[in-house]
Amino acid sequence: MATLTDEEIEQRLAASQWRREGDAIVRELKFDDFKAAIAFVNRVADAAEQANHHPDIAVHGWNRVRLELSTHSAGGLTDADFALAERIDQLA
């Protein structure tokens, strides 16, 4: 899978709640409570399994979730990262 150019990445991030950090895109979300944060993580896990593309997920504080997407095997960002980011946005 080919990595995206810097220009392609910037275009895809333009109207997005994701931001670029090096070779990854990142989004942080805040929930009403711990249970809601974990329920969201479980929905993301199901979507990631279906896509066979898995984000790094961190639950921190008691109600915050940080997601990081990158295609490690390609050495950067690919269409797969943005497709999963779009799916995650639908779950949020």
C-alpha distances in whole Angstrom, upper triangle without the diagonal:
4,7,9,13,16,17,15,15,19,19,17,20,23,24,23,24,21,21,19,20,18,15,15,17,20,23,26,28,32,34,38,38,36,36,34,32,31,31,28,26,27,26,22,22,22,20,17,18,18,14,14,12,15,17,19,23,26,29,32,35,36,34,31,28,25,21,18,15,12,9,11,9,6,10,10,10,7,8,9,11,13,13,15,17,18,19,21,23,24,25,27
4,7,9,13,14,12,13,16,17,16,18,21,23,22,23,20,20,18,19,17,13,15,16,20,23,26,29,32,35,38,39,37,37,35,33,33,33,30,28,29,27,24,24,25,22,20,21,21,17,17,15,17,18,20,24,27,30,32,36,37,35,32,28,25,22,19,15,12,10,12,10,7,9,9,8,6,8,10,12,13,14,16,17,19,20,22,23,25,27,28
4,7,9,12,10,10,13,14,13,15,18,20,19,21,17,17,14,15,13,10,11,13,17,20,23,26,30,32,36,36,35,36,34,31,31,31,28,26,28,27,23,23,25,22,19,21,21,18,17,15,17,17,18,22,25,28,30,33,35,33,29,26,23,19,16,13,10,8,10,10,6,7,6,5,5,8,10,10,11,14,15,16,17,19,20,22,24,25,26
4,7,8,6,6,10,11,10,12,15,17,16,19,16,15,13,14,13,10,11,12,16,19,22,25,29,31,35,36,35,36,33,31,31,31,28,27,28,27,23,24,25,22,20,23,22,19,19,16,18,18,20,22,25,28,30,33,35,32,29,26,22,19,16,13,11,11,13,13,10,10,8,6,5,7,10,10,10,13,15,15,16,19,20,20,23,24,25
4,5,5,6,9,10,11,12,14,17,17,19,17,15,13,14,13,11,13,14,17,20,24,27,30,33,37,38,37,38,36,33,34,34,30,29,31,30,26,27,29,26,24,26,26,22,23,20,21,20,22,25,27,30,31,34,36,34,30,28,24,21,18,16,14,14,16,16,13,12,10,9,9,11,14,13,13,16,18,17,19,22,22,22,25,27,27
4,6,5,6,9,10,11,12,16,15,17,15,13,10,12,11,10,12,12,16,18,22,25,28,31,35,36,36,37,34,32,33,33,30,29,31,30,26,28,29,26,24,27,27,24,24,21,22,20,22,24,26,29,30,32,34,32,29,26,23,20,17,16,14,15,17,18,15,13,10,9,11,13,16,14,14,17,19,17,19,22,22,22,25,27,26
4,5,5,6,9,10,11,14,15,17,15,14,12,15,14,13,14,14,17,20,23,26,29,32,36,37,37,38,35,33,34,34,31,30,32,31,27,29,31,27,26,29,28,25,26,23,24,22,24,26,28,31,32,34,36,34,30,28,24,22,20,18,16,17,20,21,18,17,14,12,13,13,17,15,14,17,19,18,18,22,23,22,24,27,26
4,6,5,6,9,10,13,13,16,14,13,12,15,14,13,14,13,16,18,22,24,28,31,34,36,35,36,33,31,32,32,28,28,30,28,25,26,27,24,23,26,25,21,23,20,21,20,22,24,27,29,31,33,35,32,29,26,23,21,18,16,15,15,18,19,16,16,12,10,10,10,13,13,11,14,16,15,15,19,20,19,22,24,24
4,5,5,6,9,11,11,13,11,10,8,11,11,10,10,9,13,15,18,21,25,27,31,32,32,33,30,28,29,29,25,25,27,25,22,24,25,22,21,24,23,20,21,18,19,17,19,21,23,26,27,30,31,29,25,23,20,17,15,13,12,13,16,18,15,14,10,8,9,10,12,10,9,12,14,12,14,17,17,17,20,22,21
4,5,5,6,10,10,12,11,9,8,12,12,12,12,11,13,15,18,21,24,27,31,32,32,34,31,28,30,30,27,26,29,27,24,26,28,24,23,27,26,23,24,21,22,20,21,23,24,27,28,30,32,29,25,23,20,18,16,15,15,17,19,21,18,17,14,11,13,13,16,13,12,15,17,14,15,19,19,17,20,23,22
4,5,5,8,10,13,12,12,12,15,16,15,15,13,15,17,20,22,25,28,31,33,34,34,31,29,31,31,27,27,29,27,24,27,27,24,23,27,26,23,25,22,23,21,23,24,26,28,30,32,33,30,27,25,22,20,18,17,17,18,21,23,20,20,16,13,13,13,16,14,11,14,16,14,14,18,18,17,19,22,22
4,6,7,7,10,9,10,11,14,15,14,13,11,13,14,17,19,23,25,29,30,31,31,28,26,27,27,23,23,26,23,20,23,24,20,20,23,22,19,21,18,19,18,20,21,23,26,27,29,30,27,24,22,19,17,16,14,14,16,19,21,18,18,15,11,11,10,12,11,8,11,13,10,10,14,15,13,16,19,18
4,6,5,8,6,7,8,12,14,13,12,9,10,11,14,16,20,23,26,28,28,29,26,24,26,26,22,22,25,23,20,22,24,20,20,24,23,20,22,19,19,17,19,20,21,23,24,26,28,25,21,19,17,15,14,13,14,16,19,21,19,19,15,12,13,12,14,12,9,12,13,10,11,14,14,13,16,18,17
4,6,9,9,9,11,14,16,17,15,12,14,14,17,18,21,24,27,30,30,31,28,26,28,28,24,25,27,25,23,26,27,23,23,27,26,24,26,23,23,21,22,23,24,26,27,28,30,27,23,22,20,18,17,17,18,20,23,25,23,22,18,15,16,15,18,15,12,15,17,13,13,17,17,14,17,20,19
4,7,9,10,13,17,19,19,17,13,14,13,16,17,20,22,25,27,28,29,26,24,26,26,22,23,26,23,21,24,25,22,22,26,25,23,25,23,23,21,22,22,24,25,26,27,28,25,22,21,19,18,18,17,19,21,24,27,25,24,20,17,18,16,18,16,12,14,16,12,11,15,15,12,14,17,16
4,5,8,11,14,17,17,14,11,11,10,12,13,16,19,22,24,25,26,22,21,23,23,19,20,22,20,18,21,22,19,19,23,22,20,22,20,20,17,19,19,20,21,22,24,25,22,19,17,15,14,14,14,16,19,22,24,23,22,18,15,16,15,16,13,10,12,13,9,9,12,12,9,12,14,13
4,7,10,13,16,17,14,10,9,7,9,10,13,16,19,21,22,23,19,17,20,20,16,17,20,18,16,19,21,18,19,22,23,21,23,20,19,16,17,16,17,18,19,20,21,18,15,14,12,12,12,13,16,19,22,25,23,23,19,16,17,17,17,14,12,14,13,10,10,13,11,8,12,13,11
4,7,10,13,13,10,6,5,5,8,10,14,17,20,22,22,23,20,18,20,20,17,17,20,18,15,18,20,17,17,21,21,19,20,17,16,13,14,14,15,17,18,20,21,19,15,13,11,9,9,10,12,16,18,21,20,19,15,13,14,14,14,11,10,12,12,8,10,12,11,9,13,14,12
4,7,10,11,8,5,5,7,10,13,16,19,23,24,24,26,23,20,22,23,20,19,22,21,18,21,23,20,19,23,24,21,22,19,18,14,15,15,16,18,19,21,23,20,17,15,12,11,10,10,12,16,17,21,19,18,14,12,15,15,16,12,11,15,14,11,13,16,14,13,17,18,16
4,6,7,6,4,6,9,12,15,19,22,26,27,26,28,26,22,24,25,22,21,24,23,19,21,24,21,20,23,24,21,22,18,17,14,14,16,17,19,20,22,25,22,19,17,13,12,9,10,10,13,15,18,17,14,11,10,13,14,15,12,12,15,15,12,15,18,16,16,19,20,19
4,6,5,6,7,10,12,16,19,23,26,27,26,28,26,23,24,26,22,21,24,24,20,22,25,22,20,24,25,22,22,18,17,14,13,15,15,18,19,21,24,22,18,16,13,12,9,10,10,13,14,17,16,14,11,11,14,17,17,13,14,18,17,14,17,20,18,18,22,22,21
4,6,8,10,13,16,20,23,26,30,30,29,31,29,26,27,28,25,23,26,26,22,23,26,24,21,24,26,23,22,19,18,15,14,17,18,21,21,24,27,25,22,19,16,14,11,11,10,12,12,15,14,11,9,10,13,16,17,14,15,19,18,16,19,22,20,21,24,25,24
4,7,10,14,17,20,24,27,30,30,29,31,29,25,26,28,24,22,25,24,21,21,24,22,19,22,23,20,19,16,15,13,13,16,18,21,22,25,28,26,22,20,16,14,10,9,6,9,9,12,10,7,5,6,10,13,13,11,13,16,16,14,18,20,19,20,23,24,23
4,6,10,13,17,20,23,27,27,26,27,25,22,23,24,21,19,21,21,17,18,21,18,16,19,20,17,17,13,12,10,10,13,15,18,19,22,24,23,19,16,12,10,6,5,5,8,9,13,12,10,7,6,10,12,12,9,10,14,13,11,15,16,15,16,20,20,19
4,7,10,14,17,20,24,25,24,25,23,20,21,22,18,17,20,19,15,17,20,17,15,19,20,17,17,14,13,10,11,12,14,17,18,21,23,21,17,14,11,8,6,5,7,10,12,15,14,13,10,8,10,12,12,8,9,12,11,9,12,14,12,13,16,17,16
4,7,10,14,17,20,21,20,22,20,16,18,19,16,15,18,17,14,16,19,17,15,19,20,18,18,15,13,10,9,10,11,13,15,17,19,17,13,11,7,6,5,6,9,13,14,18,17,16,13,11,14,15,14,10,11,14,12,9,12,14,12,12,16,16,14
4,7,10,13,17,18,18,19,17,14,16,17,13,13,16,15,13,15,18,16,15,19,20,18,19,16,14,11,11,10,11,12,13,15,17,14,11,8,6,5,7,9,12,16,18,21,21,20,17,15,16,17,16,12,12,14,12,9,11,13,10,10,13,13,11
4,7,10,14,15,14,16,14,11,14,15,12,12,16,15,13,16,19,17,17,20,22,21,22,19,16,13,12,10,9,10,10,12,13,11,7,6,4,6,9,12,15,19,20,24,24,22,20,18,20,20,19,16,16,17,15,12,14,15,11,11,14,13,11
4,7,10,12,12,14,11,9,12,13,10,11,14,14,12,15,18,17,17,20,22,21,22,20,17,14,14,11,11,10,10,11,12,8,6,5,7,8,12,14,18,21,23,26,27,26,23,21,22,22,21,18,17,18,16,13,14,15,11,10,13,11,8
4,7,9,10,12,9,8,11,12,10,12,15,15,15,17,20,19,20,23,24,24,25,23,20,17,17,13,12,10,10,10,9,6,5,7,9,12,15,18,22,25,26,30,30,29,26,25,26,26,24,21,21,22,19,16,18,18,14,13,15,13,10
4,5,7,9,6,6,9,10,9,11,14,14,14,17,19,19,20,23,24,24,26,24,21,19,18,15,13,11,11,11,9,5,6,8,11,14,17,20,24,27,28,32,32,31,29,27,28,28,26,23,23,23,20,18,19,18,15,14,15,13,10
4,7,8,7,8,11,11,11,14,16,16,17,20,21,22,23,26,27,28,29,27,25,22,22,18,16,13,13,12,9,6,9,12,15,17,21,24,28,31,32,35,36,35,33,31,32,31,29,27,26,26,24,22,22,21,18,17,18,15,12
4,6,5,6,9,10,11,13,15,16,17,19,21,22,23,25,26,27,28,27,24,22,21,17,15,11,11,10,7,5,9,11,15,17,21,24,28,30,32,35,36,35,33,31,33,32,30,27,27,27,24,23,24,22,19,19,20,17,14
4,5,5,6,9,10,11,12,14,15,16,19,20,21,23,25,26,26,25,22,20,18,14,13,9,9,9,5,5,8,10,13,16,19,22,26,29,29,32,34,33,31,30,31,31,29,26,27,27,23,22,23,22,18,19,20,17,15
4,5,5,6,9,10,11,12,14,15,17,19,20,21,23,25,25,24,21,20,19,16,14,11,13,12,9,8,11,12,15,17,21,23,27,29,30,33,34,34,32,31,32,31,28,26,27,26,23,22,23,21,18,19,19,15,14
4,5,5,6,9,10,11,12,14,16,17,18,20,21,23,24,23,20,19,18,15,14,11,13,13,10,8,10,10,14,15,19,21,25,27,29,32,33,33,31,29,29,29,26,24,24,24,20,19,20,18,15,15,16,12,11
4,5,5,6,9,10,11,12,15,16,16,18,20,21,22,20,18,16,15,11,10,8,10,10,8,6,7,7,10,12,16,18,22,24,26,29,30,29,27,26,27,26,24,21,22,22,18,17,18,17,13,14,15,12,10
4,5,5,6,9,10,10,12,14,15,16,19,20,20,19,16,15,14,11,10,8,11,12,10,8,9,9,12,13,16,18,22,24,25,28,29,29,28,26,27,27,24,22,22,22,18,18,19,17,14,16,16,13,12
4,5,5,6,9,10,11,13,14,16,17,19,20,19,17,16,16,13,13,11,14,15,13,11,12,11,14,14,18,19,23,25,26,29,30,30,29,27,27,26,23,22,22,21,18,17,18,16,13,15,14,10,10
4,5,5,6,9,10,11,12,14,16,17,18,17,15,13,14,11,12,10,13,15,13,11,10,9,11,11,15,16,20,22,24,26,27,27,25,23,24,23,20,18,18,18,14,14,15,12,9,11,11,7,7
4,5,5,6,9,10,10,12,14,15,16,14,12,10,11,8,9,8,12,14,13,11,10,8,10,9,13,14,17,19,21,23,25,25,23,22,22,22,19,17,18,17,14,13,15,13,10,12,13,10,10
4,5,5,6,9,10,11,13,14,15,15,12,12,13,11,12,12,15,17,16,14,14,11,13,13,15,16,19,21,22,24,26,26,25,23,24,23,19,18,19,18,14,15,16,13,11,14,14,10,12
4,5,5,6,9,10,11,13,14,14,12,12,14,12,14,14,17,19,18,15,15,12,14,13,15,16,19,20,22,24,25,26,25,22,22,21,18,17,17,15,12,13,13,10,8,11,10,7,9
4,5,5,6,9,10,10,12,11,9,9,11,9,12,13,16,19,18,15,14,11,12,9,12,12,15,17,19,21,22,22,21,19,19,18,14,13,14,13,9,10,11,8,6,10,10,7,9
4,5,5,6,9,10,10,10,8,9,10,9,12,13,17,20,19,17,16,13,13,11,13,13,15,16,18,20,21,22,21,20,19,19,15,14,16,15,11,12,14,11,10,13,14,11,13
4,5,5,6,9,10,11,10,11,14,13,16,17,20,23,22,20,19,16,17,14,16,15,18,18,20,21,23,24,23,21,20,19,16,15,17,14,11,13,14,11,10,14,13,11,13
4,5,5,6,8,9,9,10,13,13,16,17,21,24,23,20,19,16,16,13,14,13,16,16,18,20,21,22,21,18,17,16,12,12,13,11,8,10,11,7,8,11,11,9,12
4,5,5,6,5,5,7,11,11,15,16,20,23,23,21,19,15,15,12,12,11,13,13,15,16,17,19,18,16,15,14,10,10,12,10,7,10,12,9,9,13,13,12,14
4,5,5,7,7,10,13,14,17,19,22,26,25,23,22,18,18,15,15,14,15,15,16,17,19,21,20,19,17,16,13,13,15,13,11,14,15,12,12,16,16,14,17
4,6,8,10,13,16,16,20,21,25,28,27,25,24,20,20,17,17,15,17,16,18,18,20,22,21,19,17,16,12,13,15,12,10,13,14,11,12,16,15,14,17
4,5,8,11,14,16,19,21,25,28,28,26,24,20,19,16,15,13,14,12,15,15,16,18,17,15,13,12,8,10,12,9,7,11,12,10,11,15,14,14,17
4,7,10,13,15,19,21,25,28,28,26,24,20,19,16,15,13,13,11,13,13,15,17,17,15,14,13,9,11,14,12,10,13,15,13,14,17,18,17,19
4,7,10,12,16,19,22,26,26,24,22,18,16,13,12,9,9,8,10,11,12,14,13,12,11,11,7,8,11,10,8,11,13,12,12,15,16,16,18
4,7,9,13,15,19,22,22,21,19,15,13,10,9,8,9,9,10,12,14,15,14,13,13,14,10,9,12,12,9,11,14,12,11,15,16,15,17
4,6,10,13,16,19,20,18,15,12,10,6,5,5,7,9,10,13,14,14,13,12,13,14,11,9,11,12,9,9,13,12,10,13,16,14,15
4,7,10,13,17,18,17,14,10,8,6,5,7,9,11,11,14,16,15,14,14,16,17,14,12,14,15,12,12,16,15,13,16,18,16,16
4,7,10,13,14,13,10,7,6,5,7,9,12,14,15,18,20,19,17,17,18,19,17,14,16,17,13,13,16,15,12,15,17,15,14
4,6,10,11,11,8,6,5,7,9,12,15,18,18,21,23,21,20,20,22,23,20,17,19,20,17,16,19,18,15,17,19,17,15
4,7,7,7,6,5,6,9,12,15,18,21,21,25,26,25,23,23,25,25,23,20,21,22,19,17,20,19,15,17,19,16,15
4,6,7,5,6,8,11,14,17,20,23,23,27,28,27,25,25,27,28,26,22,24,25,21,20,22,22,18,19,22,19,17
4,6,6,9,11,14,17,21,24,27,27,31,32,30,28,28,30,31,29,26,26,28,24,22,25,24,21,21,23,21,18
4,6,9,12,15,19,22,25,28,29,32,33,32,30,29,31,32,29,26,27,28,25,23,25,24,20,21,22,19,17
4,7,10,13,17,20,24,27,28,31,32,31,29,27,29,29,27,24,24,25,22,20,22,21,17,17,19,16,13
4,7,10,13,17,20,23,24,28,29,27,25,24,26,26,24,21,21,22,19,17,19,19,15,15,18,15,12
4,7,10,13,17,20,21,24,25,24,22,21,22,23,21,17,18,19,16,14,16,16,12,13,15,13,11
4,7,10,14,17,18,21,22,21,19,17,19,20,18,15,16,17,14,12,15,15,12,13,16,14,12
4,7,10,13,15,18,19,18,16,14,16,17,15,11,12,14,11,9,13,13,9,11,14,13,12
4,7,10,11,15,15,14,12,11,13,15,13,9,11,13,11,9,13,14,11,13,16,15,15
4,7,9,12,12,12,9,8,10,11,9,6,8,10,8,8,11,12,11,13,16,16,16
4,6,9,9,8,6,5,7,10,9,6,9,11,10,10,14,15,14,16,19,19,19
4,6,5,6,5,6,6,9,8,7,10,12,11,12,15,16,16,18,21,21,22
4,5,5,6,8,10,13,11,10,14,15,14,15,19,19,19,21,24,24,24
4,6,8,10,10,13,12,12,15,16,16,18,20,21,21,24,26,26,27
4,6,8,8,11,11,11,14,15,16,17,20,21,21,23,25,26,27
4,7,9,13,13,12,15,17,17,18,20,22,22,24,26,27,27
4,7,10,11,9,12,14,15,15,17,19,19,21,23,24,24
4,7,8,6,8,11,12,11,14,16,16,17,20,21,21
4,5,6,7,9,10,11,13,15,16,17,19,21,22
4,5,5,6,9,10,11,12,14,15,17,19,20
4,6,5,6,8,10,11,12,14,16,17,18
4,5,5,6,9,10,10,12,14,15,16
4,5,5,6,9,10,10,13,14,15
4,5,5,6,9,10,11,13,15
4,5,5,6,9,10,11,12
4,5,5,6,9,10,10
4,5,5,7,9,10
4,5,5,7,9
4,5,5,6
4,5,5
4,6
4
